[in-house]
Amino acid sequence: MKDNFKNITEIINKGEEISPFLFLGENTEMLEAQVFQLATTILDEYSVPHVNLLKLEDNWENIKIKDIKEFIKPWELGTPYKFQIFLIENVSRMTLQSFNSCLKFFEEPGLQNIIFLTNKSESGVLDTILSRVQTIHSWLHKALVEDAFYFSLLDSYLDKKSPEIFSYFFRNKLEKHDYITFLKNMILYAKKHWVFCDLLEDLDEDINLVQGNNVNWKYIVDKYLLKI
């Protein structure tokens, strides 16, 4: 989450309004802990008391209109501090009626309000929410499946410095998901063999970058091959 911390603090320092963030990850418990830690780290950076982190916890029931209206009251009242953070877990629990009741909260959070949302995936999240948020995938905590082909390429490269892995990415016409799958398998390989573990956090951030932006995917893969 270090890139997210950097991006958010840069916007805070500019005094600009921040659009809501939707954090996605299959392991919801780890995701929520990760986002909570990000929120408290941001508060600490600006010496804002932790009471300014307002959390609507996941209780496995739909978020009713009265609940969401009560939750966002501090947004209407404001805070004497630089900002406050609202964290809604498992936002897919919001009904259309609940969302409509706080539409302005998502569209115009204001300079003093930062909104974090979490969910397992985009499916189940209202389109009206997806169109108003910045989506961030937490690939590090997804249930990844080992790919024997990519593992064999990594084995050959690490053991014999075989150029086969470079040839594969250079000669074949690959799609974005192929690069993402390889990078995710690098994470699995690192954890299984206890190698290049210092790159895990960077890998997680770059997978998110590849997923969400039009970047040079081959360049990112080459960068890690040269590092290991």
Secondary structure, DSSP 8 states (H G I E B T S, - for coil): -HHHHHHHHHHHHHT-----EEEE-SSHHHHHHHHHHHHHHHHHHTT--GGGEEEE---SS-B-HHHHHHHTHHHHH--SSS-EEEEESSGGGB-HHHHHHTHHHHH---TTEEEEEEES-STTS-HHHHTTSEEEE-GGGS-----HHHHHHHHHHHHH--THHHHHHHHS---HHHHHHHHHHHHHHHHHHT-SGGGHHHHHHHHHHHHHS---HHHHHHHHHHH-
